[in-house]
Amino acid sequence: MSLTDEGHYGPKQLNMLEVIWGKGYLSPGGSDEIDQIIGELDLSGKKILDIGCGCGGAVFHMLEKHSAAEAIGFDVEPLVIDQANALALEKGLSERAIFKCVKPGKLDTKDESFDVIFSKEAFIHIPNKVDLMKDINRTLKTNGYLAVGDWMRNDDNPPSIEMQEYIAAEGLDYYMCSLKKYRDILENTGFKVISLNDRNEWYLEKVKKEVADIEGPLWSKVVESIGIEEGEYALEIWKKLLGVVEKGEHRPGNFRALKK
């Protein structure tokens, strides 16, 4: 039993994550963490690609708050794309927010077609980071930017037993690496690294609050979304997550890079 339906997000899982992380988001931090990833980048008038866009939260934020001209979101999950398109219609952004369900693998993009490529907690699911960065470099315009937040490791050694148990409980494919490895990959695929930021200290406090909220004020909403049995399992997963975040083995981070 896991929080996904045969490896894919189901309606119950999306509803539960919305309870924890907010409407349109499948990862923590909401718009504040998106701003942390974007940093000083000016998105006004820019064409943006969001890889692993989920339900569109980041796309809408970049359009509404950062004045991007157009944002295209790719995801491999049909249900989240359906929800993103519904939210775009609700927000009146259907002409500027375009969402596509894609197959894993090479990006379905033209060369040098985007000013900025953004991603949040999606690269963890992509095993070959070198090929990914080469493809992103191909897709970015000259002097284009890459801004990414991802779940990372403190090092690139084999995962501990606790980490393996957490990953198994999640029921998803995780291919994590360290910030250092990301830096090395970026520098060897045509990018100049602008910033590397470890976000473990921030998320440690946040995941403690998430566990407390699931056990306390949000419990009734979690149960309403996924039922008591799956709610208890979700809480178990969050506690396993807290354990590996406390150890520092599982940690969010972000980076920004410039296409040379």
C-alpha positions in Angstrom: 0.0 0.0 0.0 1.3 3.5 -0.9 -0.1 6.9 -1.4 -0.1 6.5 -5.2 -2.4 4.4 -7.4 -0.1 2.0 -9.2 2.7 4.5 -9.4 0.5 7.4 -10.4 -1.3 10.2 -8.4 -5.0 9.4 -7.9 -7.8 11.9 -6.9 -7.6 11.0 -3.3 -3.8 11.6 -3.1 -4.1 14.9 -4.9 -6.8 16.0 -2.5 -4.7 15.0 0.5 -1.6 16.9 -0.7 -3.7 19.9 -1.4 -4.8 19.8 2.3 -1.1 19.7 3.4 0.5 22.0 0.8 -2.2 24.1 -0.7 -4.2 24.3 -3.9 -2.2 23.6 -7.1 0.9 22.3 -5.2 2.4 18.8 -5.0 5.4 19.8 -2.9 6.1 22.0 0.1 6.6 25.7 0.5 4.0 27.1 -1.9 4.7 30.4 -3.6 7.3 31.5 -1.0 9.6 28.5 -1.9 9.0 29.2 -5.6 10.3 32.7 -5.0 13.3 31.2 -3.1 14.2 29.1 -6.2 13.7 31.9 -8.7 15.8 34.3 -6.5 16.9 37.4 -8.4 15.8 36.2 -11.8 13.6 38.7 -13.7 10.8 36.7 -15.4 8.9 39.6 -16.8 8.0 39.1 -20.4 9.8 35.8 -20.5 8.7 32.4 -22.0 9.0 29.7 -19.3 9.0 25.9 -19.3 8.1 24.1 -16.0 9.3 20.5 -16.0 7.1 18.4 -13.7 4.5 21.2 -13.3 2.1 19.1 -11.2 -1.2 21.0 -10.8 0.2 24.2 -12.1 0.9 26.2 -8.9 4.3 27.4 -10.0 3.1 28.3 -13.5 0.3 30.4 -12.1 2.6 32.1 -9.6 5.2 33.0 -12.3 2.5 34.4 -14.6 0.5 36.3 -11.9 3.3 37.6 -9.6 6.4 37.6 -11.8 4.7 38.9 -15.0 6.0 36.1 -17.2 4.6 36.3 -20.8 3.8 32.6 -21.2 4.4 29.4 -19.2 4.2 25.9 -20.5 4.0 23.0 -18.0 5.0 19.4 -18.7 4.1 16.5 -16.6 3.8 12.7 -17.0 0.7 12.4 -14.9 -2.6 12.8 -16.8 -4.7 13.7 -13.8 -2.5 16.5 -12.6 -2.5 18.0 -16.1 -6.3 17.8 -16.1 -6.4 19.7 -12.8 -3.9 22.3 -14.0 -6.0 23.0 -17.1 -9.1 23.3 -14.9 -7.3 25.8 -12.7 -6.0 27.8 -15.7 -9.6 28.1 -16.9 -10.8 29.1 -13.4 -8.1 31.8 -13.2 -8.6 33.1 -16.8 -5.1 32.1 -17.8 -5.8 29.5 -20.4 -4.1 31.5 -23.2 -0.9 32.0 -21.2 -0.7 28.8 -19.2 -0.4 25.8 -21.4 -0.2 22.3 -19.9 0.9 19.1 -21.7 1.0 15.5 -20.6 4.2 14.1 -21.9 6.1 10.8 -21.9 9.3 10.4 -19.9 12.4 11.0 -21.9 13.7 13.6 -24.2 11.9 17.0 -24.0 9.4 17.6 -26.7 10.8 21.1 -27.4 12.4 23.1 -30.2 16.0 24.2 -29.8 16.5 27.5 -28.0 12.8 28.0 -27.5 12.6 29.2 -23.8 14.1 32.0 -21.8 13.8 30.2 -18.5 13.4 26.6 -17.5 12.0 26.0 -14.0 11.4 22.8 -12.0 10.5 22.0 -8.4 10.9 18.5 -6.9 10.6 16.7 -10.3 14.2 15.9 -11.2 14.3 13.4 -8.4 12.2 11.1 -10.7 14.6 11.4 -13.6 17.5 8.9 -13.5 19.9 10.3 -16.1 20.7 13.8 -14.9 23.4 14.4 -17.5 21.2 13.7 -20.5 18.5 15.9 -18.8 20.8 18.9 -18.5 22.1 18.5 -22.0 18.5 18.5 -23.2 17.6 21.5 -21.1 20.7 23.3 -22.5 19.5 22.6 -26.0 16.0 24.0 -25.2 17.2 27.2 -23.5 18.0 30.3 -25.5 21.5 31.7 -25.3 21.9 33.3 -21.9 18.8 31.6 -20.7 18.4 30.5 -17.1 17.7 27.3 -15.3 16.1 27.5 -11.8 15.5 24.2 -10.0 14.4 23.0 -6.6 14.8 19.3 -5.9 14.9 16.7 -3.2 18.5 15.9 -2.7 21.0 13.8 -0.6 23.7 15.0 1.7 26.2 12.8 -0.3 26.2 10.4 -3.2 26.8 7.2 -1.2 24.2 4.3 -1.1 21.1 5.2 1.0 20.8 4.1 4.6 18.3 1.5 5.7 16.1 4.3 7.0 16.2 6.1 3.7 15.4 2.9 1.8 12.4 2.3 4.1 11.1 5.8 3.5 11.5 5.5 -0.3 9.7 2.1 -0.3 6.9 3.6 1.8 6.4 6.5 -0.7 6.0 3.9 -3.5 7.8 6.2 -6.1 11.0 6.0 -8.1 13.6 8.3 -6.5 17.0 9.1 -8.2 18.6 11.6 -5.8 22.0 13.2 -5.8 23.8 15.9 -3.8 24.2 19.6 -4.6 27.8 18.9 -5.3 26.9 16.3 -8.0 24.4 18.7 -9.5 27.1 21.4 -9.7 29.5 19.0 -11.4 26.9 18.0 -13.9 25.9 21.6 -14.7 29.5 22.6 -15.2 30.0 19.7 -17.6 26.8 20.3 -19.7 27.3 24.0 -20.7 26.1 25.9 -17.7 27.6 28.5 -15.4 26.4 27.9 -11.9 25.0 31.1 -10.2 23.9 29.7 -6.9 23.6 26.5 -4.9 21.4 26.5 -1.8 20.8 23.8 0.8 17.3 24.1 2.3 17.5 21.4 5.0 17.3 23.8 7.9 14.1 25.4 6.5 12.4 22.1 5.7 13.3 20.4 9.0 11.2 22.9 10.8 8.5 22.7 8.2 8.2 18.9 8.2 7.9 18.9 12.0 5.0 21.2 11.6 3.5 19.1 8.8 3.6 16.0 11.1 2.0 18.0 13.9 -0.7 19.4 11.6 -1.5 16.0 10.2 -1.8 14.5 13.7 -3.8 17.6 14.9 -5.8 20.3 13.1 -5.6 18.8 9.6 -6.5 15.2 10.6 -10.2 15.5 9.9 -9.5 16.9 6.4 -6.9 14.2 5.7 -9.4 11.5 6.7 -12.1 13.2 4.6 -9.7 13.1 1.6 -8.3 9.6 1.8 -9.9 7.7 4.7 -8.7 6.7 8.1 -6.5 3.7 6.9 -4.7 5.7 4.3 -4.5 8.7 6.6 -2.7 6.7 9.2 -0.3 5.4 6.5 0.3 8.9 5.3 1.2 10.0 8.8 3.6 7.0 9.0 5.3 8.2 5.8 5.6 11.7 7.0 7.2 10.4 10.2 9.7 8.4 8.2 10.4 11.5 6.1 11.0 13.5 9.3 13.5 10.9 10.4 15.7 11.1 7.3 15.4 14.9 7.2 16.6 15.1 10.8 19.6 12.9 9.9 20.3 15.3 7.0 20.3 12.5 4.5 17.2 13.6 2.7 17.2 17.4 2.1 15.7 19.9 -0.3 18.0 22.2 -2.2 17.9 24.5 -5.2 20.2 26.0 -7.8 20.3 28.6 -10.6 22.5 28.4 -13.6 23.1 30.3 -16.8 23.4 28.7 -20.2 26.9 29.7 -21.5 
